């Protein structure tokens, strides 16, 4: 198989594996805090059903309501490896996007830039954009963009560049996709911190490509968060990793979250499903074992259940000490117009019953969150002060949320019914 065809199939699998935020036994352990009113039997049963060498090798599932926290651990960090622990590390990939959005909103509150400001001041590489006449058309067939890209466009994924559902069904790679792959942007397919260049090289390469749609016209997945990381680093005059550390991680006590695993013995082996069984997608000493050249705000982070709980609770409880309540409300409110939603997302029914806020999917019910295609999911429901986190190391292999994640969410809602 030609390398371009292999890359196309890999990208299609990766896009199919992106989970949608929504509602929905050996080695098992539970940590129970407080005067519990949640019924835990359902959570244990879910773990027992889904753990296995051909299913999910290991997981950490966390359900929190108010001050109650229940953590279920099951299975192993790798096939026949050591047992998963509560503080095990997982590649949260696209769950990085909400964290990047919070850092951006904190910078807005600090006066470093404005939501409606064009990105040109900090990212001159993205000035004077041109737009493809057709997303699948030749790179030279373009027209001038009718306006600049704004910070808000990056947060809402309406900046004009990113993954589209049509990519999954294309008979062959689009020219823009091949060009992005040749530039090692790793933004229209699976995350790959091992190939991305330094931020200045990355943004310069992106700036040489045309936009796929006019700014503000339609939702295109992922790239907006990657660009935000470069924007924040320049606005703060420090690395994006340091921006996240002082804006988000240190205030919230997220000691284990970062762009690489400093203790690889705690990092789960990542697996993808094949016809022959589970195959290693990334080992503990792989792409997330060392500082990357490019800290990708779209999909680069590793984290733990407790760190992500601290992040979720910050949003559920009004934003302190990171954001104002107004910024939290804006972030967790659907920001897309009916026209923007009409183009669809990664799937034809992507925006049925939900919209997109700033870095998060927002359900009509008011619940919000996002998932990581390497096997993780997060949902926060302000109606119940509820957080549900499921961290696994099996990559998503279907368009929707894998059953293990849906079952844990269902068990959590049943427990509070």
N, C-alpha and C positions, 0 to 999 in steps of 0.2 A: 504494500500500500504506500502511495506517495506520502511524503511528510506533510504536505498541505492537506491531504485528505484525512490523515490521522489527527491533525490539529483541529480540523473541522468537526470530526466526530467527537473529539475531546470537548470542544466548546459546546456542542449540542448537549452532551451528557451533563456538562457543568451547568448550563442554563436550565435544563430540566430538573437539576438537583436543588435549585434554589427554593427554599420553603416559603410559604405564604403565611404571615401572621394571621391567626384566626382562632376560633373557639372550638373549640372542640373539647433461679432461683438459688442456685448455690451462691454463697458469698454475699447474701443480702444483709444489710444492716440499716438501722434507723437511728437517727439522732432526734430526740424529742425534747423540746424546750417549753417550759411554761405549763400552765393549766390547760391542757389540750382539750379542744372541742372538735378537732378534726378527726375523722375516722381514717386510720392508717391502713386498714386491711386492703383496701382497693389499691393503694400505692404499692404495697408489697406484691400483690398479685400481678400487677403490670410488670414489675421487674422480673418476676419468675417466668412470665410468659415470653419475654422478649430477649432474655440473655441466653447466649449460646454461640458456639464457634461458627455457625452459619447464619446467625442472626445479628445480635449486637454483642461484641466481646465484653464491653463494660460500660457503666453509666453512673452518673451522679444526677439524681433528680431532687429538686428542692421545691417545696410548697410553703409559702409564708402568707399568713393573714394577720394583720395587726402585729403584735409582738410575738406571735407563735411562729416557729420555724420548724419544719420537718424535713429531714434530709435522708434520702434513700440511696445507698451505694450498693452496687452489684457488679459481679464479674471482675475482669482483669484489665490492666492497662494495655496488654497485648495478648494474643493467643498464647495460652500457657505461661503468661507472665505473672507478675505480682498483682495482688488485689488492688482494685480501685479504692482510693481513700477520699474522704470529704474534700481534701485540699488538692486533689489531682488536677493537673493542668490539661486543658483542651484547647484546640484551635477553634476559636469562636467565629472566625472568618467574617461573614457579613453582619454579625452582631456588633462588629466594630463601627458600623455606620451610625447607630444612635449615639455612641460615645463621641465620635467626631462631630456630630451635630451639636451636642452639648458644649463641647469646647468652642465651637464657632459662635454659638449664642452667648457664651460667657465673654468672648472677645468683643462681640457687638456691645454688650452691656458695659464693657470697659472703654468703649469709644475708639477701638482700633480700626473699625470700619463699620459701614452701615449696610443693612440688609438690601436696600435698593441701590447701593453703589455698584457701578460697573467694576469688574475685577481688573480692569486695565491698569490701574495705578500700581497694584502689587504684582500683577501677572501681565506684564507688557507682551509676553509671548502670545497672549490670547486676544490681542487687539485686531481690529479690522477683519473679522471672521468672514469666511465664505461658506456657503451651504450647498451641499449636494442637491441637485434637482431631484434625484431619486436616491434613496438610501442604499440601494443595491447597484447604483450606477457607477460609471467610471469616475476616477478621482478628479479629473480635469473638467467635468461637466458641473459647474457651480454657478451660483449667483451670490451677490453680496448679502450679508445678514442685514436685516432691517433695523437691528439695534444691538448694543453690546450685551454680553453675558453679565448678569448680576450675581451678587452673593446669594440672594434668595433663589435664583435659578439653580445654583449648586445644591442648596439644601432640599429643594423640592424635586430634584432630578429632572428639571426642565431646561437644562443648559444647552441642549442640542446634541449631546454626544453620550452614548451609552448603549447598553444591550437592549435589543428589541426582540419581541416574541417571534417576529418573522425570521430572525436568524436561525431559529431552531428547525424550521421547515424548508429552508433554502436548499436547493439541490447541490449547490457548491458554495464555497465561501465568497462573501461579498468582497469587492476590492478594498473597501474601507477596513474590513475585518482583517484581511491579509496584511494590509499596511500597518495596522496596529500591532499585529503579531510580529512583523518584521522589526518594529521599533521596540519590542520587548516591553510594551506598556502593561500587559497582563490585566487588561481592564474590560475586555469583551468576552472573557472566558474564565477558566478557573484561576484562583489566586496562585501566584508563584513568586514569592519574595526572592527566590534565588536568581531570577533573570532580570528583575527590574533595575534600571540604572539609578544613579543619584537623582534627587529631586529636580535640579536645574536641567539636567539632560532629559529627564522624563517629560517635564512641562514643555521644553523646547520641541521635543519630538511630537507631542500632542498638538502644539501650535502650528506645526507644518501640515497637519491634516485638516481637511474641511470638516465642518460640522455635518451631522447627519440630518438635522432638522433645524428650522429657525429657532432661536432662543425663545423660550416661553410657549412654544406650540404644543409639545407633547412630552410625556414622561418617558425617559430612557434610563435604564437601570445602571447604577453603580458608580459611573465615572465621576459624578459630581462630588462624591465623598473623597475620592482620590485627589481631586483638584483642591478641595478644601484643606487637605493636609499641607499642600505646598503653600497655599494662601496664608494659612495660620503661621507656618514657620517664618515666612517673610514678614508678616505683620508683627510677630512677637520677637523677631530677630534671634531665634534659637531653633534648634531642631524640633520637628514635630513631636518626637518622643518626649522631649522636655516640656513642650506645650501641654501635652496630655498629662504629664506628671504633675505639673504645678496647677493646672486648671481643674483637673478632674481626680486623678488618682490619689494624690496626697490629701486633699480635703476630705475624700470619702474613705480613706484608709484602704484603698485597693492596692495592696502591697504586691500582689502576684500577677497583675495585669501588665502586659507590655508586648513589644514586637518580637520577643524571642524568649525562650525558656531558659532561664539561668540555671535551673536544676532540671536537667533532662530526665533524671530518674523519675520525676513526677509527671512527665508528659506522656500522654497516651499515644500509642501508635495509631496512625490514621489508616483506615481500610476502605477500599471500594469493593462493591459486589461484582463478581464476574460469573460466567457460566461454570467455572471450576471452583467457585467458592470465594472467600474473601482474599483480596490481594492487597499488599501494602501500598498505600498511596504516599505516605510520608512517615519515615521512622523517627524515633526520638532524636537521633543525631542528624536529621535532615534539614530541610529549609528553614525550620523555626528554631534551630538550635544555636543560632548566632545572630548578632545584630545585622539587619538587612541594610543595603544601600538606600533603599526607599521604604520609609515607614508608610505603608498603605492604609489610609484612613477608611478605605472601603472594605478591607478583608484581611488585615494584617495581624490582628491581635491574638494572643493566648490569654486565658483567664481561668478563674475558678468559680464555683457556685456561690461562695460567700462574697467574693468581689462583685459579681453581677447582682447579687441581692442588694448590696449597698447602693449600687447604681440605680436599681429599680426603685428602692425605697426613697431615694432622693427625689425622684420624679413624682412618686405617689404622694409624697408629703410636702410638696410645694417648691422644691428646688434648692432649699438651703443645704449646705453653705455654698453651692455652686452657681445656681441660677435664681432669678426672681420668679415669682409665681406667674407673672405675665408671660415670660419666655417659655415656661413649662406648658402653659395653656396653648400657646401658639404652636409649639413643637408637637403636641399631642392632639391637635385638631386637624382635620382634613384640610389641606391647602389647595387642592387641585380644583379647577373649574370643571363643569360638565363637559366642555369642549376638550380639555386636556385628557379627561378620563375616557372620552369616546374613542380615542385611538387604541385603547387597551394597554396592557402591560406585557408581562412575560407570557401570559396566557390570555385567550379571548375573554374569559370571565374574571380576569385579574381584579377588576375594580367593582365586582358585584358584591355589595354589602360592605365595602370598605374604600378608603381613600389613602392618601399619603400625606403625612405631615412634614416635619423636618427630620429626615433620617429614620422615620418609623412608619410602619403601616398602621392605619387607624381604622378600627371597625366601627360600623354604625352604632354599635352598642356603647362605644366609648372606650373599650379595651384597645390597647396598643402594644406594639412590640415588633420584633423581627427575628429572623432565624439565620443560621449559618449553614451553608451547604456541606460543610465538613462534618455535620452531625449534631448541631446544637439548636436550641430554640428558647425563646423568652417571650412571655406575655405578662403584661401588667393590667389589672382591671381595677380602676379607681372606684367602681361601684362597691366593691367588696374589700378594698385595700389588699388585693390579692396579687401575689407574684408566683408564677410557675416557670421554673427553669429546668430544662433537660439537657444535659451535656453527655454526648456519646462520641465515639471516634469512628462511626460508620457513616461514610458520605451518603447524602440523599441520592436515591436512585429512581425517583419518580417525580412527576410534576408537583404533586401536593406534599403536604407534611407527612413524613413516615408515620406508620401506625403507632410505634412506640411513643412518639411525641403526642399524638392525638389522644392516645389512651391515658397518658399521665394527666393531660389537661382535663379530660372527661372525669377521671377519678378525683381530681382536685375540686372540680365544681360539684361533683356528687357529694364530696365530703363536707362542703359548706351548705348544702341544700337544707 
